[in-house]
């Protein structure tokens, strides 16, 4: 099993990236191989330009990993009620997969995680992620995880300090893995 994670903010170690890395760690604990395209990678991706076939190394690596993925986990902060530009830009590169035998996210479970300092923007961000996954022909997991970060949710080492958040991220990871196993 290969699971690809995409998400984060311009800040390495953000709550969004901690949630993503925790979910990927849960997949690893069940035997999956994982790769994370986090802050450092997202910042290095130039703006997607469909008319320009040249791709930065990081974008080429991400598309290769997505093509080989059995499952995907996406994580975005809520910026003004929707996903961040960094996450959107990364997802725009999936256009390079449109002619693949399994176009875009076809046949793959996709876990969606949204974070934000409050519930309204966090929930609309989660809904947006799920809509994008549908547009990319993926299967959003039944559980999407919304995390209100108005109070600290993660320890310095990335472990959730709220057991409900930990349980939800574990469940999301199990759903990504079990879809492919079925």
N, C-alpha and C positions, 0 to 999 in steps of 0.2 A: 504494500500500500504506500502510495506517495501522496502526501498532502501538501499543498502550497498555501501559504498564508500571505496576504497582501494587506498592508495597512499601517497606520501610524500618522504622525504629524511631523512637522519640521523639527520637533524636539525628540531626540533619541530618549527612550525611557519614559515616554508619555504614558498616561493611563491607557490610551488606545493600544499602544504597542505592547504594554504589559499584559493587557487582556488577550491580545492575539498570541503572544508568546506563551502565555499560560495555557491557552486552548491547544496550541501546537504541542506543548509538553505533555498534555493529556493524551494526545494521539500517539506520541512517541512511547509513552508508558504502555500502550497496547500494541506495540510492535511496528508502528508506521514510521516511515522515513519522512522527514519534514524539511521544508525550506521556507524561510521567512524573507519577504521583501518588505523591509521596514523603512524607517525614516531615512536612513543613509541612502538606500536604493531609490526611494521615491523622489527625493530631492535631486538625485543625479539624472533622472529621466527628463530629457527635453520635452517641450510641449509636443504632443502628438500632431503630426502633419501628414494626413493620408496621401497627399500628393508627392511626398518625399519618401522614397523607399529605403533610404539610409536610416539605420537604427543604431542607437547607442548600445554598447555592449550589455548594459544592465537590462535594457528593454528586450534584447535578443535572448538573454538568459531567462528572463521572466516568461517569455512566450514559449521557449523550449520546455521549461518546467511545467507550465500550464498544459502543454500538449501531452506531457507524460503523467499528469496528475490523475489520481483516482478520486480525489476530493479537494475542495478548496474552502478556505476560511477567509472572509473579508472583514476588515475592521476599519471603521471610520469615526472620527470625531464629528459631532454635530456642529456645523458652521452655518449660522443663520438659517437653521431649519433643514439643512440638507447635508450631503456628504462633502468632504473637503475637496478642493481642487486637485490636491496631490493624488488622492485615491481615484478620482474621476479620470485624471490624466493617465494613470496606470491602466485603468480598465479600458480606456480608449484604444490602447495598443492591442487589445484582443481582436480588433478589426483584422489584424493580420491572420487570424484563425478562421475567417469567414468561409474559406473554400476548403477547409480541412474535412476529412471524412466525418469527424465528430466536431462540427463547427462550434466555435465559441466554447461554452461550458456544457455542451450536450452530453447527457448521460452521467453527469457528475452532481453529487450533493454539494451544496454550498452553504456553509454556516455563515450567518451574518451577525456582526457585533457592532453596536453603536454606543458611543460614549458622549457625555455632555454634562455641563453644570446645570442640570435641571431635567425635568421629564419631557416637556413639550418638544424641544428641539431634538432630544435623544430619540423620542418615538418617531418623529417625522423622518429622521435620518435612517432609522431602522426600516421603515416602510419604503424609503427610497432605495436602500440597498436591495431589499427583496424584489422591488420592481425591476431594478437593473438586472438582477440574476434571472428573472423571468425573460427579460428582453434578450439576454445572452443564452437562452435555452437551457439554463441550469435548473436544478431542483433545490429551492431554498429548504433547509431543514425545517421541520415543524416548529422547533424552538428557535427563535431569534433572541439574542441577548441585548437588552438595553441596560446600560450602567450609568446611573446618576453619580457623577464625580464631584458634586458640590461639597462632599466631605471626602477625606482620603479613603480610598478603597483598596489600595495595594501597598504592601510593605516596600521598603527600599530594594529588596531582592526580587520583587515582582510577584509575590504571593498575595492572593486576595485576603484582605482582613475581614471581609464580610462573607460568612459561610453561604449565604444565598447566591452571591455572585460566583463563588467557587463551584457550587452545585450546578448552577446554570451553565457555566463554561464547560464543566465536565460533561453535562448532558448534551450540549451542542456538539462537542467533540465526538461523543459516542454516536450521535446521529449521523455525522459526516462519515464515520467509519462503517457503521452498520448498513448504510444505504448500498455501498459498494459490495459488501459481503453478502447481501441478500441474493 
